[in-house]
Amino acid sequence: MSLPKPSVSKTAWLRTIQAVLWSFVGLRQNSESQQDIEKLNPFHIIGVAIGAALLFVLGLIALVNWVVVQPSGL
């Protein structure tokens, strides 16, 4: 009994998310980025990148607000 293979769409989205996150970190081999350019949809990459950047900025804002609101022990 074998498990069903995930759909192409789901794996493409996961690969897109992985490629964008690696790009944010800056640790990517040239050969892997060339494969991504050939296989991934550019509109998906743009959408995921905008979403990840928005989440990053909102996370930083929440962190700053949390630090500023914390009572100081002085």
C-alpha positions as YAML, in Angstrom:
chain: A
units: angstrom
residues:
- id: 1
  name: MET
  ca: [0.00, 0.00, 0.00]
- id: 2
  name: SER
  ca: [1.62, 3.23, -1.15]
- id: 3
  name: LEU
  ca: [0.79, 6.74, -0.14]
- id: 4
  name: PRO
  ca: [-0.59, 9.07, -2.81]
- id: 5
  name: LYS
  ca: [1.94, 11.49, -4.24]
- id: 6
  name: PRO
  ca: [1.34, 15.15, -3.42]
- id: 7
  name: SER
  ca: [-0.07, 17.23, -6.23]
- id: 8
  name: VAL
  ca: [2.28, 19.18, -8.43]
- id: 9
  name: SER
  ca: [0.73, 22.43, -7.29]
- id: 10
  name: LYS
  ca: [1.39, 21.73, -3.60]
- id: 11
  name: THR
  ca: [5.01, 20.76, -4.17]
- id: 12
  name: ALA
  ca: [5.54, 23.77, -6.43]
- id: 13
  name: TRP
  ca: [4.25, 26.09, -3.71]
- id: 14
  name: LEU
  ca: [6.45, 24.44, -1.08]
- id: 15
  name: ARG
  ca: [9.48, 24.70, -3.38]
- id: 16
  name: THR
  ca: [8.65, 28.37, -4.01]
- id: 17
  name: ILE
  ca: [8.44, 29.09, -0.27]
- id: 18
  name: GLN
  ca: [11.72, 27.28, 0.30]
- id: 19
  name: ALA
  ca: [13.44, 29.23, -2.50]
- id: 20
  name: VAL
  ca: [12.20, 32.57, -1.17]
- id: 21
  name: LEU
  ca: [13.26, 31.80, 2.40]
- id: 22
  name: TRP
  ca: [16.72, 30.74, 1.26]
- id: 23
  name: SER
  ca: [16.94, 33.96, -0.74]
- id: 24
  name: PHE
  ca: [16.09, 36.00, 2.37]
- id: 25
  name: VAL
  ca: [18.92, 34.31, 4.24]
- id: 26
  name: GLY
  ca: [21.30, 34.70, 1.31]
- id: 27
  name: LEU
  ca: [22.66, 31.16, 1.36]
- id: 28
  name: ARG
  ca: [21.94, 29.75, -2.07]
- id: 29
  name: GLN
  ca: [24.10, 27.99, -4.63]
- id: 30
  name: ASN
  ca: [24.06, 29.35, -8.15]
- id: 31
  name: SER
  ca: [23.08, 26.00, -9.64]
- id: 32
  name: GLU
  ca: [20.06, 25.72, -7.34]
- id: 33
  name: SER
  ca: [18.92, 29.25, -8.12]
- id: 34
  name: GLN
  ca: [19.16, 28.47, -11.85]
- id: 35
  name: GLN
  ca: [16.94, 25.41, -11.34]
- id: 36
  name: ASP
  ca: [14.43, 27.57, -9.49]
- id: 37
  name: ILE
  ca: [14.38, 30.10, -12.33]
- id: 38
  name: GLU
  ca: [13.61, 27.32, -14.80]
- id: 39
  name: LYS
  ca: [10.96, 25.50, -12.75]
- id: 40
  name: LEU
  ca: [9.13, 28.04, -10.57]
- id: 41
  name: ASN
  ca: [6.41, 30.47, -11.54]
- id: 42
  name: PRO
  ca: [7.66, 34.07, -11.20]
- id: 43
  name: PHE
  ca: [4.25, 35.30, -10.00]
- id: 44
  name: HIS
  ca: [4.31, 32.75, -7.19]
- id: 45
  name: ILE
  ca: [7.80, 33.89, -6.20]
- id: 46
  name: ILE
  ca: [6.71, 37.55, -6.10]
- id: 47
  name: GLY
  ca: [3.60, 36.72, -4.06]
- id: 48
  name: VAL
  ca: [5.48, 34.59, -1.54]
- id: 49
  name: ALA
  ca: [8.27, 37.17, -1.25]
- id: 50
  name: ILE
  ca: [5.81, 40.01, -0.57]
- id: 51
  name: GLY
  ca: [4.00, 37.88, 2.02]
- id: 52
  name: ALA
  ca: [7.23, 36.87, 3.75]
- id: 53
  name: ALA
  ca: [8.51, 40.46, 3.81]
- id: 54
  name: LEU
  ca: [5.20, 41.63, 5.27]
- id: 55
  name: LEU
  ca: [5.33, 38.96, 7.98]
- id: 56
  name: PHE
  ca: [8.94, 39.90, 8.76]
- id: 57
  name: VAL
  ca: [8.09, 43.61, 9.13]
- id: 58
  name: LEU
  ca: [5.00, 42.88, 11.25]
- id: 59
  name: GLY
  ca: [7.09, 40.57, 13.44]
- id: 60
  name: LEU
  ca: [9.68, 43.31, 13.97]
- id: 61
  name: ILE
  ca: [6.96, 45.82, 14.84]
- id: 62
  name: ALA
  ca: [5.43, 43.39, 17.34]
- id: 63
  name: LEU
  ca: [8.84, 42.71, 18.89]
- id: 64
  name: VAL
  ca: [9.60, 46.42, 19.29]
- id: 65
  name: ASN
  ca: [6.18, 47.08, 20.81]
- id: 66
  name: TRP
  ca: [6.66, 44.17, 23.23]
- id: 67
  name: VAL
  ca: [10.09, 45.42, 24.31]
- id: 68
  name: VAL
  ca: [8.90, 49.03, 24.75]
- id: 69
  name: VAL
  ca: [5.84, 48.05, 26.80]
- id: 70
  name: GLN
  ca: [7.80, 45.80, 29.19]
- id: 71
  name: PRO
  ca: [8.15, 47.45, 32.62]
- id: 72
  name: SER
  ca: [11.70, 48.28, 33.52]
- id: 73
  name: GLY
  ca: [13.13, 47.10, 36.81]
- id: 74
  name: LEU
  ca: [14.88, 50.41, 37.46]
...
